[in-house]
Amino acid sequence: MKLPEILEPIKQELNTFDDQFRDAMRSKVAFVDMVARYIVKQKGKRIRPALVLLSAKACGEINASTYRGASLVEILHTATLIHDDVVDEADTRRGFPSINAVWKNKIAVLMGDYLLAKGLLLSLDNNDFQFLKITSDAVRRMSEAEILQIKKSRDLDIDEETYLKIISDKTASLFATCCEIGATSAISDEQFHRRMKIFGENLGMVFQIRDDLLDYIGRKSITGKPTGLDVKEKKLTLPLIHSLSKAPRNRSKEILHIVKDGGKKKDLQQVVDFAHEFGGIEYTVKKAEEYSAIALDALEPLAPSTAKDSLVQFVEFVMERSK
């Protein structure tokens, strides 16, 4: 299924969220408000707020605190993207020039800080203290994972356990936060909070593993060929990590040398072929399927509903994504 079809049960609620998110981003300082409006225009797929809304609807009813929770996670996510663009020296974001490209690094860093403060105040002003506890832990995990990944990328020293730790903290933690906040906003039963957190965490693992896999099997694009973006950024992800552990030492050294050299275009296909030859692609698909099964199992106790159906379809959508 396509994403709009999956999100059909919360179509109206997403429109309401858009209005509330826009309001939550506003500033009385004209220049800050101008930058905030520029950010709001760069609307993505709204996956994270959608997960908050679907989780709430699957556990109970969407209410005012659900919308605040959805705005909080989207503000948090946006702040981390702005900071990431500064760290990565990225020029674009969602087809638009990035904040750092338009207004330079100082404004971008301060704008990210402003958003974090807005998210905190949104929760504090409405006594959503449980939301703050959940998101604060996610921010800690994401920050630690980013630093660890930078260190490991420099050394080209990463095994499967470390890779899974990094993507769990860097990506899956925010998915878990979305689903836990959604459930917390709708129902007081902590069993459902835990179950939705488990669902989100494992959905996030599938999301990132599939994303890393697409670098090797080809994203849906004009060429349909593997982009090798991770290799160009000197990142070791699961398809390559597994293959390096299985290949003869001399072959592994050759591939690591290519990665260390920044994955020049003429050498990228060699890295992709290596991942296929030594089982990295097959192993990565299997790993994604394992996390997918755990995510689906976490939804079992939920009563039948269109929102639950959408969460199940969300897992299938992420498993089959091609871009």
Secondary structure, DSSP 8 states (H G I E B T S, - for coil): --HHHHTGGGHHHHHHHHHHHHHHT--SSHHHHHHHHHHHHS----HHHHHHHHHHHHHS---HHHHHHHHHHHHHHHHHHHHHHHHHT-SEETTEE-HHHHHHHHHHHHHHHHHHHHHHHHHHTTT-HHHHHHHHHHHHHHHHHHHHHHHHHHHT---HHHHHHHHIIIIIHHHHHHHHHHHHHH---HHHHHHHHHHHHHHHHHHHHHHHHHHHH--SSSS-----HHHHTT---HHHHHHHHHS-HHHHHHHHHHHHTT--HHHHHHHHHHHHHTTHHHHHHHHHHHHHHHHHHHTTTS---HHHHHHHHHHHHHHH---
